[in-house]
Amino acid sequence: MIKLIEADGWRFVRQNGSRHQFRHQPSGYALIIEGSETGYSAYTPELPGIGVAGDRIEEVERLIREAIPLHIESLRIHGEPVPPPSTVATTVVPAPAA
């Protein structure tokens, strides 16, 4: 059972008697996509200074996936810390049908 939990991204933190405590670590940076009248934009909350814009959702997803490794490389080159992925995003309220 523990191997299944760990395979799903949960990491063992500590044990208290027979109880095991696990913490879930996101496997990648959360991506926030916002739409407007003219297109879409995307950013990652953990990586300030990185953002992209495009005409379609697929385009901004591709652009941000290309930008993240470049941004991380720049942080490392300049001796700045690289924040680990920690934000989890989800849809809480579905949009009402038109």
C-alpha positions as CSV (number, residue, x, y, z in Angstrom):
1,M,0.0,0.0,0.0
2,I,2.8,2.4,0.9
3,K,4.4,1.9,-2.5
4,L,1.2,2.8,-4.3
5,I,0.9,6.0,-2.2
6,E,4.5,7.0,-3.0
7,A,4.0,6.2,-6.7
8,D,1.2,8.8,-6.7
9,G,3.5,11.5,-5.6
10,W,3.2,11.3,-1.8
11,R,6.5,11.4,0.2
12,F,7.0,9.8,3.7
13,V,7.5,12.5,6.3
14,R,7.5,10.7,9.7
15,Q,6.1,7.8,11.6
16,N,4.3,7.9,15.0
17,G,3.7,4.4,16.3
18,S,1.9,2.5,13.5
19,R,0.8,5.7,11.7
20,H,2.8,7.0,8.7
21,Q,2.6,10.6,7.7
22,F,2.9,11.5,4.1
23,R,3.1,14.9,2.2
24,H,2.2,15.3,-1.4
25,Q,4.8,17.1,-3.6
26,P,3.6,18.6,-6.9
27,S,5.5,17.1,-9.7
28,G,5.6,20.3,-11.7
29,Y,4.9,24.0,-11.6
30,A,1.2,25.0,-11.5
31,L,0.2,26.8,-14.7
32,I,-2.5,29.5,-14.5
33,I,-4.1,30.4,-17.8
34,E,-6.3,33.5,-18.1
35,G,-8.5,34.4,-21.0
36,S,-9.4,37.9,-22.3
37,E,-11.2,39.4,-25.3
38,T,-7.9,39.3,-27.3
39,G,-6.4,35.9,-26.4
40,Y,-4.9,34.1,-23.4
41,S,-2.0,34.6,-21.0
42,A,-0.3,32.1,-18.7
43,Y,2.1,32.3,-15.7
44,T,3.4,30.1,-12.9
45,P,3.0,31.5,-9.4
46,E,6.3,30.1,-8.1
47,L,8.3,31.7,-10.9
48,P,7.8,35.5,-10.7
49,G,8.8,37.3,-13.9
50,I,7.7,34.6,-16.3
51,G,4.6,35.0,-18.3
52,V,3.4,34.4,-21.9
53,A,0.6,35.5,-24.2
54,G,-1.0,34.0,-27.3
55,D,-4.1,33.6,-29.3
56,R,-5.0,30.0,-28.2
57,I,-4.7,28.0,-25.0
58,E,-2.5,25.4,-26.7
59,E,-0.2,28.2,-27.8
60,V,0.3,29.6,-24.3
61,E,0.8,26.1,-22.9
62,R,3.5,25.5,-25.4
63,L,5.1,28.9,-24.8
64,I,5.2,28.5,-21.0
65,R,6.6,25.0,-21.2
66,E,9.4,26.4,-23.3
67,A,9.9,29.4,-21.0
68,I,10.1,27.5,-17.7
69,P,13.4,25.7,-18.3
70,L,15.0,28.9,-19.7
71,H,13.9,30.9,-16.7
72,I,15.2,28.3,-14.3
73,E,18.5,28.2,-16.2
74,S,18.7,32.0,-15.9
75,L,18.1,31.8,-12.2
76,R,20.9,29.3,-11.7
77,I,23.3,31.3,-13.9
78,H,22.7,34.4,-11.8
79,G,23.0,32.5,-8.5
80,E,19.4,33.0,-7.6
81,P,17.4,30.3,-5.8
82,V,15.1,28.1,-7.9
83,P,11.8,27.7,-6.0
84,P,10.5,24.1,-5.9
85,P,7.0,23.4,-7.3
86,S,4.6,23.8,-4.4
87,T,1.4,25.3,-5.8
88,V,-1.5,23.0,-6.7
89,A,-4.3,24.5,-8.9
90,T,-7.7,23.0,-9.4
91,T,-11.1,24.1,-10.8
92,V,-13.5,24.7,-7.9
93,V,-16.6,26.1,-9.5
94,P,-17.4,25.1,-13.1
95,A,-18.4,27.9,-15.4
96,P,-22.1,28.2,-16.0
97,A,-23.4,26.9,-19.3
98,A,-24.1,29.6,-21.9
